[in-house]
């Protein structure tokens, strides 16, 4: 098993964006390696931090690193937001990336760089695995997953080759899947850019963990948990996530959604937030050099108005 390590992305920018108050209440929806939570805790005196993760390994590590200061919650953050019974919050953080620990642990099956089982579950208690997606989905379903969640231009060819290969034997390892993907992509497209399996692995991971399902509602739900003046900060790592967060912020900021020709407002919609990042905050050149996994990160922040 790999050492549980994870470099928190845009740490300074996140802490500044949350404007942490010493007596405030905060929710870290995706605890991971505990880097962001650690910095929030340093700024609290009488305040409280709720730390959420559905990965048991993450929670075990965090308790060793952070002690008993946070209130730990083992769950999907979407469920926590939907069923929140606690106090109104001063700040909420959602870091939607995969932890370095998960990527660097071969037996978790997240990475195309290591040979391991096709798993990719963020919670090992979840039912669906990458092996089931690869071997049990129809050719059309695989094509749709690769195109929708990975924006993979060779989705149809890769899906067809997977279906053909699995007729002989189930595809049960990351290396076997990588070989199929590489054979499915024209030689000129394999080199000079990112790894040829990157988009497909991203797509399967999103499917296995339902990462985009309910994200829009979770962001809107989280906003409702904030106090007036409270802030929500969301870090995304690919365009699909970022688009959803941007749309959720935009909707929350709208005041009235009645048709333009309506003589009076009947919807009752009021603007809930001020968007503090018209354009997302990006990691510095220094950070991307020191932590290449931060290159695709985008940080969006909004502040509760009512």
C-alpha positions as CSV (number, residue, x, y, z in Angstrom):
1,X,0.0,0.0,0.0
2,X,1.3,3.5,-0.9
3,X,1.9,6.1,1.8
4,X,-1.1,8.3,2.1
5,X,0.2,11.6,0.7
6,X,-1.5,14.3,-1.2
7,X,-0.3,17.9,-2.0
8,X,-3.3,20.2,-1.5
9,X,-4.0,22.2,-4.6
10,X,-4.0,26.1,-4.4
11,X,-3.8,25.8,-0.6
12,X,-3.1,29.5,0.0
13,X,-5.8,30.6,-2.5
14,X,-8.4,28.3,-0.9
15,X,-7.7,29.6,2.6
16,X,-7.8,33.2,1.5
17,X,-11.0,32.6,-0.4
18,X,-12.7,31.0,2.6
19,X,-11.7,34.0,4.8
20,X,-11.5,31.6,7.8
21,X,-12.9,33.0,11.1
22,X,-11.4,31.8,14.4
23,X,-14.9,31.0,15.7
24,X,-16.4,29.9,12.4
25,X,-18.0,26.5,11.3
26,X,-16.5,24.9,8.2
27,X,-17.3,21.9,6.1
28,X,-14.5,20.2,4.1
29,X,-16.6,18.0,1.8
30,X,-13.6,16.0,0.4
31,X,-11.0,15.5,3.2
32,X,-8.6,13.4,1.2
33,X,-5.0,13.9,2.5
34,X,-6.2,16.5,5.0
35,X,-4.1,19.3,3.6
36,X,-6.8,21.9,3.3
37,X,-8.4,20.8,6.6
38,X,-5.1,21.1,8.4
39,X,-4.8,24.8,7.4
40,X,-8.4,25.5,8.3
41,X,-7.8,24.0,11.8
42,X,-4.7,26.2,12.4
43,X,-7.0,29.2,12.1
44,X,-9.7,28.0,14.4
45,X,-9.9,28.7,18.1
46,X,-13.4,28.1,19.2
47,X,-14.6,27.2,15.7
48,X,-15.5,23.8,14.3
49,X,-14.5,21.8,11.3
50,X,-16.6,18.9,9.8
51,X,-14.4,16.7,7.6
52,X,-16.1,14.4,5.1
53,X,-14.8,11.5,3.0
54,X,-16.2,8.2,1.7
55,X,-12.8,6.6,1.5
56,X,-12.0,4.8,4.8
57,X,-8.3,5.0,4.1
58,X,-8.5,8.8,3.9
59,X,-10.3,9.0,7.2
60,X,-7.8,6.7,8.9
61,X,-4.9,8.8,7.8
62,X,-6.6,12.1,8.6
63,X,-7.3,11.0,12.2
64,X,-3.5,10.2,12.6
65,X,-2.6,13.6,11.1
66,X,-5.3,15.9,12.5
67,X,-6.3,14.1,15.7
68,X,-9.8,14.5,17.1
69,X,-10.2,18.2,16.3
70,X,-12.5,17.7,13.3
71,X,-15.8,16.0,13.4
72,X,-15.3,13.2,10.9
73,X,-18.1,12.0,8.6
74,X,-17.7,8.9,6.5
75,X,-20.1,9.5,3.6
76,X,-20.4,10.9,0.1
77,X,-20.5,14.6,0.5
78,X,-23.6,14.9,-1.7
79,X,-25.5,12.9,0.9
80,X,-24.1,15.0,3.7
81,X,-25.2,18.2,2.1
82,X,-28.6,16.8,1.3
83,X,-29.2,15.6,4.8
84,X,-27.4,18.3,6.8
85,X,-28.8,18.8,10.3
86,X,-26.0,20.9,11.8
87,X,-25.6,24.6,12.2
88,X,-25.3,27.2,9.5
89,X,-21.8,27.3,8.1
90,X,-19.2,30.0,7.5
91,X,-17.4,28.1,4.8
92,X,-17.6,25.0,2.6
93,X,-14.8,23.5,0.5
94,X,-15.3,21.0,-2.3
95,X,-12.0,19.7,-3.8
96,X,-13.3,17.4,-6.5
97,X,-9.9,15.9,-7.4
98,X,-8.7,12.4,-6.9
99,X,-6.1,12.1,-4.1
100,X,-2.5,11.3,-5.0
101,X,-2.8,8.3,-2.6
102,X,-5.6,6.8,-4.7
103,X,-3.7,7.5,-8.0
104,X,-0.4,6.1,-6.7
105,X,-1.8,2.9,-5.1
106,X,-1.8,0.2,-7.8
107,X,-4.4,-2.0,-6.0
108,X,-6.9,0.9,-6.2
109,X,-6.8,0.7,-10.0
110,X,-7.1,4.4,-10.7
111,X,-4.0,4.9,-12.7
112,X,-2.9,3.9,-16.2
113,X,0.7,4.2,-15.0
114,X,0.6,1.1,-12.8
115,X,-0.6,-2.5,-13.3
116,X,-3.4,-3.3,-10.9
117,X,-7.0,-4.5,-10.7
118,X,-9.7,-2.6,-12.5
119,X,-11.4,-1.1,-9.4
120,X,-11.4,2.8,-9.3
121,X,-13.9,2.9,-6.4
122,X,-13.3,5.9,-4.1
123,X,-15.2,3.9,-1.5
124,X,-14.3,0.3,-1.5
125,X,-17.7,-0.5,-0.1
126,X,-19.4,0.7,-3.3
127,X,-20.8,-1.9,-5.6
128,X,-19.9,-0.9,-9.2
129,X,-16.2,-1.4,-10.2
130,X,-14.3,-0.4,-13.3
131,X,-14.0,-4.2,-14.1
132,X,-17.7,-4.4,-14.3
133,X,-18.0,-1.3,-16.5
134,X,-15.4,-2.6,-18.9
135,X,-16.7,-6.2,-19.1
136,X,-20.5,-5.8,-18.7
137,X,-21.5,-2.6,-20.4
138,X,-22.6,-2.9,-24.0
139,X,-20.5,-1.4,-26.8
140,X,-22.9,1.5,-27.1
141,X,-22.9,2.1,-23.3
142,X,-19.1,2.1,-23.3
143,X,-19.0,4.5,-26.3
144,X,-21.3,6.9,-24.5
145,X,-19.3,6.8,-21.3
146,X,-16.0,7.4,-23.0
147,X,-17.4,10.2,-25.1
148,X,-19.6,11.9,-22.5
149,X,-17.2,11.7,-19.5
150,X,-13.8,11.6,-21.2
151,X,-14.5,13.5,-24.4
152,X,-12.6,10.8,-26.1
153,X,-12.5,11.2,-30.0
154,X,-11.8,7.5,-30.5
155,X,-14.5,6.3,-28.1
156,X,-16.3,4.1,-30.7
157,X,-13.2,2.3,-31.8
158,X,-12.0,1.7,-28.2
159,X,-15.4,0.4,-27.2
160,X,-15.5,-2.0,-30.1
161,X,-12.0,-3.3,-29.4
162,X,-12.9,-3.8,-25.7
163,X,-16.0,-5.8,-26.6
164,X,-14.0,-8.0,-29.1
165,X,-11.2,-8.6,-26.6
166,X,-13.4,-9.5,-23.7
167,X,-15.1,-12.3,-25.7
168,X,-11.9,-14.3,-25.2
169,X,-11.5,-13.5,-21.5
170,X,-12.6,-10.8,-19.1
171,X,-10.4,-7.7,-18.9
172,X,-9.4,-7.5,-15.3
173,X,-6.3,-5.3,-15.1
174,X,-5.4,-1.7,-15.8
175,X,-2.4,-2.8,-18.0
176,X,-4.7,-5.0,-20.2
177,X,-7.1,-2.1,-20.7
178,X,-4.2,0.3,-21.5
179,X,-3.0,-2.0,-24.2
180,X,-6.4,-2.2,-25.8
181,X,-6.7,1.6,-25.7
182,X,-3.3,2.1,-27.2
183,X,-4.0,-0.3,-30.1
184,X,-7.3,1.6,-30.8
185,X,-5.7,5.0,-31.3
186,X,-3.8,6.0,-34.5
187,X,0.0,6.1,-33.9
188,X,0.1,9.9,-34.6
189,X,-2.4,10.5,-31.8
190,X,-0.5,8.5,-29.2
191,X,2.4,10.8,-28.9
192,X,3.2,14.4,-28.1
193,X,0.3,15.0,-25.7
194,X,-1.2,13.3,-22.6
195,X,-1.2,9.6,-22.1
196,X,-3.5,7.9,-24.6
197,X,-5.4,6.2,-21.8
198,X,-6.0,9.3,-19.8
199,X,-9.4,10.2,-21.1
200,X,-10.8,6.7,-20.9
201,X,-9.6,6.2,-17.4
202,X,-11.1,9.5,-16.4
203,X,-14.4,8.5,-18.0
204,X,-14.6,5.1,-16.3
205,X,-13.7,6.6,-12.9
206,X,-16.5,9.2,-13.2
207,X,-19.0,6.5,-14.2
208,X,-17.9,4.2,-11.3
209,X,-18.2,6.9,-8.7
210,X,-21.1,8.9,-10.1
211,X,-18.9,12.0,-9.8
212,X,-21.1,14.3,-11.9
213,X,-24.4,12.8,-10.9
214,X,-26.0,15.2,-8.4
215,X,-23.1,17.6,-8.4
216,X,-25.2,20.6,-9.6
217,X,-27.8,19.9,-6.8
218,X,-25.0,19.5,-4.2
219,X,-23.5,22.8,-5.0
220,X,-26.9,24.6,-4.8
221,X,-27.6,22.6,-1.6
222,X,-24.3,23.6,0.0
223,X,-25.0,27.3,-0.7
224,X,-28.2,27.0,1.3
225,X,-26.2,25.7,4.3
226,X,-24.1,28.9,4.5
227,X,-24.6,31.8,6.8
228,X,-24.9,35.3,5.3
229,X,-21.4,36.2,4.4
230,X,-20.3,32.6,4.3
231,X,-18.3,31.3,1.4
232,X,-18.2,28.2,-0.8
233,X,-15.0,27.3,-2.7
234,X,-15.0,24.6,-5.3
235,X,-11.9,23.1,-7.0
236,X,-12.5,21.3,-10.3
237,X,-10.1,19.3,-12.5
238,X,-11.8,18.9,-15.8
239,X,-14.1,20.9,-18.0
240,X,-17.2,18.8,-17.2
241,X,-17.0,19.5,-13.5
242,X,-16.1,23.1,-14.0
243,X,-19.1,23.7,-16.3
244,X,-21.5,22.2,-13.7
245,X,-20.1,24.4,-10.9
246,X,-20.2,27.5,-13.0
247,X,-23.8,26.9,-14.0
248,X,-24.8,26.2,-10.4
249,X,-23.1,29.5,-9.2
250,X,-24.8,31.4,-12.0
251,X,-28.2,30.1,-11.1
252,X,-27.7,30.8,-7.4
253,X,-26.8,34.4,-8.3
254,X,-29.9,35.0,-10.5
255,X,-32.6,37.3,-9.2
256,X,-36.0,36.2,-10.7
257,X,-36.2,33.5,-13.4
258,X,-39.7,34.5,-14.7
259,X,-40.1,34.8,-18.5
260,X,-38.9,38.2,-19.7
261,X,-42.5,39.3,-20.7
262,X,-44.0,38.5,-17.3
263,X,-45.6,41.6,-15.9
264,X,-44.8,40.6,-12.3
265,X,-42.5,38.1,-10.7
266,X,-44.2,35.0,-9.7
267,X,-41.2,32.6,-9.3
268,X,-40.0,34.0,-5.9
269,X,-36.4,33.4,-6.9
270,X,-33.9,35.7,-5.2
271,X,-30.2,36.0,-5.7
272,X,-28.5,33.9,-3.0
273,X,-24.8,34.6,-3.7
274,X,-22.3,37.0,-5.1
275,X,-19.8,35.3,-7.4
276,X,-16.3,36.3,-6.3
277,X,-14.6,34.7,-9.3
278,X,-15.9,35.8,-12.6
279,X,-13.0,33.8,-14.0
280,X,-11.7,30.9,-12.1
281,X,-8.5,31.1,-10.1
282,X,-5.7,29.0,-11.6
283,X,-2.6,27.6,-9.9
284,X,0.5,29.6,-10.2
285,X,3.3,28.6,-12.6
286,X,5.4,27.7,-9.5
287,X,2.7,25.4,-8.2
288,X,2.2,23.6,-11.5
289,X,5.9,23.1,-11.8
290,X,6.2,21.6,-8.2
291,X,2.9,19.7,-8.5
292,X,2.0,18.8,-12.1
293,X,-1.3,17.3,-11.0
294,X,-2.5,20.8,-10.3
295,X,-2.2,22.0,-13.9
296,X,-5.9,21.4,-14.8
297,X,-7.3,22.8,-11.5
298,X,-9.8,25.7,-11.3
299,X,-11.1,27.4,-8.2
300,X,-14.5,29.1,-8.1
301,X,-15.7,31.0,-5.1
302,X,-19.1,32.6,-4.1
303,X,-20.3,34.4,-1.0
304,X,-23.8,34.0,0.5
305,X,-26.0,37.1,0.3
306,X,-29.2,36.1,2.1
